[in-house]
């Protein structure tokens, strides 16, 4: 016999990074000069081919979507094709999906063009880029291309010469903090000041990462404070790293090694430790600027070695020893080859 009772449907909440994604150019955070250029294009209505480059999470793809909404309005769904070139990056995609969309007839407002948005375009193969170059040329009367990439030097010169190039810089800490405060206010998030500072510190100008870490910390632990943020982000605590650097500044290699042993025993990888060393030393006011620059240079060399595969605690220990030696005898240190 059929049951008369109805089962309740589960409710799913959007990730905050999607829930609070801007839909108008005015709402995009940061890079105001570039956004102003896009607003001029939106008002003019004649969009050129665009190549937008910059670090992840700073609003490249979002800006293009806002521009597309502003240009096409209700015709957005029919007039826009979005592809992530890191997944679909072969020559067949250009020959089939892109070419078919470029040939398709769509009813658009007068003077407007169809838009093809290629995210992660620097992942496309050289063959696909060569095929894309010709497609951009043939269908430019009806279709415009917007390419978003992290490194514009991986895009072939013929495509770069056909595009207006917009470069995005990473967001400032103040811009990220302002957006996080807005979201905390709307979502009734309980936070401490050092918790938000920790989110900004771990994000390094990446708005997407900052919002994701905020949601993860609030949902998982119920309070956004510094300790909870570093648990969620799984990064060495800056207080420990600061102790390590101050010990190096005092040329106390034993204390520096003790802190390193504590951090390493907690299970952090060498690349996480060296990355946090770099981030912390940049903002340490207790170390003079000249010494800070020397420290950054040595940390950079060690980071390079770790990325090449030598990710051991011995490598990190050698880095700390070199930092201590810098403070012991800078002149003699220059003559030593490591």
Secondary structure as GFF3:
##gff-version 3
##sequence-region A 1 338
A	DSSP	alpha_helix	16	19	.	.	.	ID=ss1
A	DSSP	three_ten_helix	25	27	.	.	.	ID=ss2
A	DSSP	alpha_helix	32	44	.	.	.	ID=ss3
A	DSSP	beta_strand	50	53	.	.	.	ID=ss4
A	DSSP	alpha_helix	60	72	.	.	.	ID=ss5
A	DSSP	three_ten_helix	73	75	.	.	.	ID=ss6
A	DSSP	alpha_helix	76	79	.	.	.	ID=ss7
A	DSSP	beta_strand	80	84	.	.	.	ID=ss8
A	DSSP	alpha_helix	91	93	.	.	.	ID=ss9
A	DSSP	pi_helix	94	98	.	.	.	ID=ss10
A	DSSP	alpha_helix	99	103	.	.	.	ID=ss11
A	DSSP	beta_strand	114	119	.	.	.	ID=ss12
A	DSSP	three_ten_helix	121	123	.	.	.	ID=ss13
A	DSSP	alpha_helix	126	138	.	.	.	ID=ss14
A	DSSP	beta_strand	143	149	.	.	.	ID=ss15
A	DSSP	three_ten_helix	152	154	.	.	.	ID=ss16
A	DSSP	alpha_helix	157	162	.	.	.	ID=ss17
A	DSSP	beta_strand	164	167	.	.	.	ID=ss18
A	DSSP	alpha_helix	173	187	.	.	.	ID=ss19
A	DSSP	alpha_helix	193	203	.	.	.	ID=ss20
A	DSSP	alpha_helix	207	221	.	.	.	ID=ss21
A	DSSP	alpha_helix	226	233	.	.	.	ID=ss22
A	DSSP	alpha_helix	238	249	.	.	.	ID=ss23
A	DSSP	alpha_helix	253	265	.	.	.	ID=ss24
A	DSSP	alpha_helix	270	282	.	.	.	ID=ss25
A	DSSP	alpha_helix	289	307	.	.	.	ID=ss26
A	DSSP	alpha_helix	313	328	.	.	.	ID=ss27
A	DSSP	alpha_helix	330	335	.	.	.	ID=ss28
###
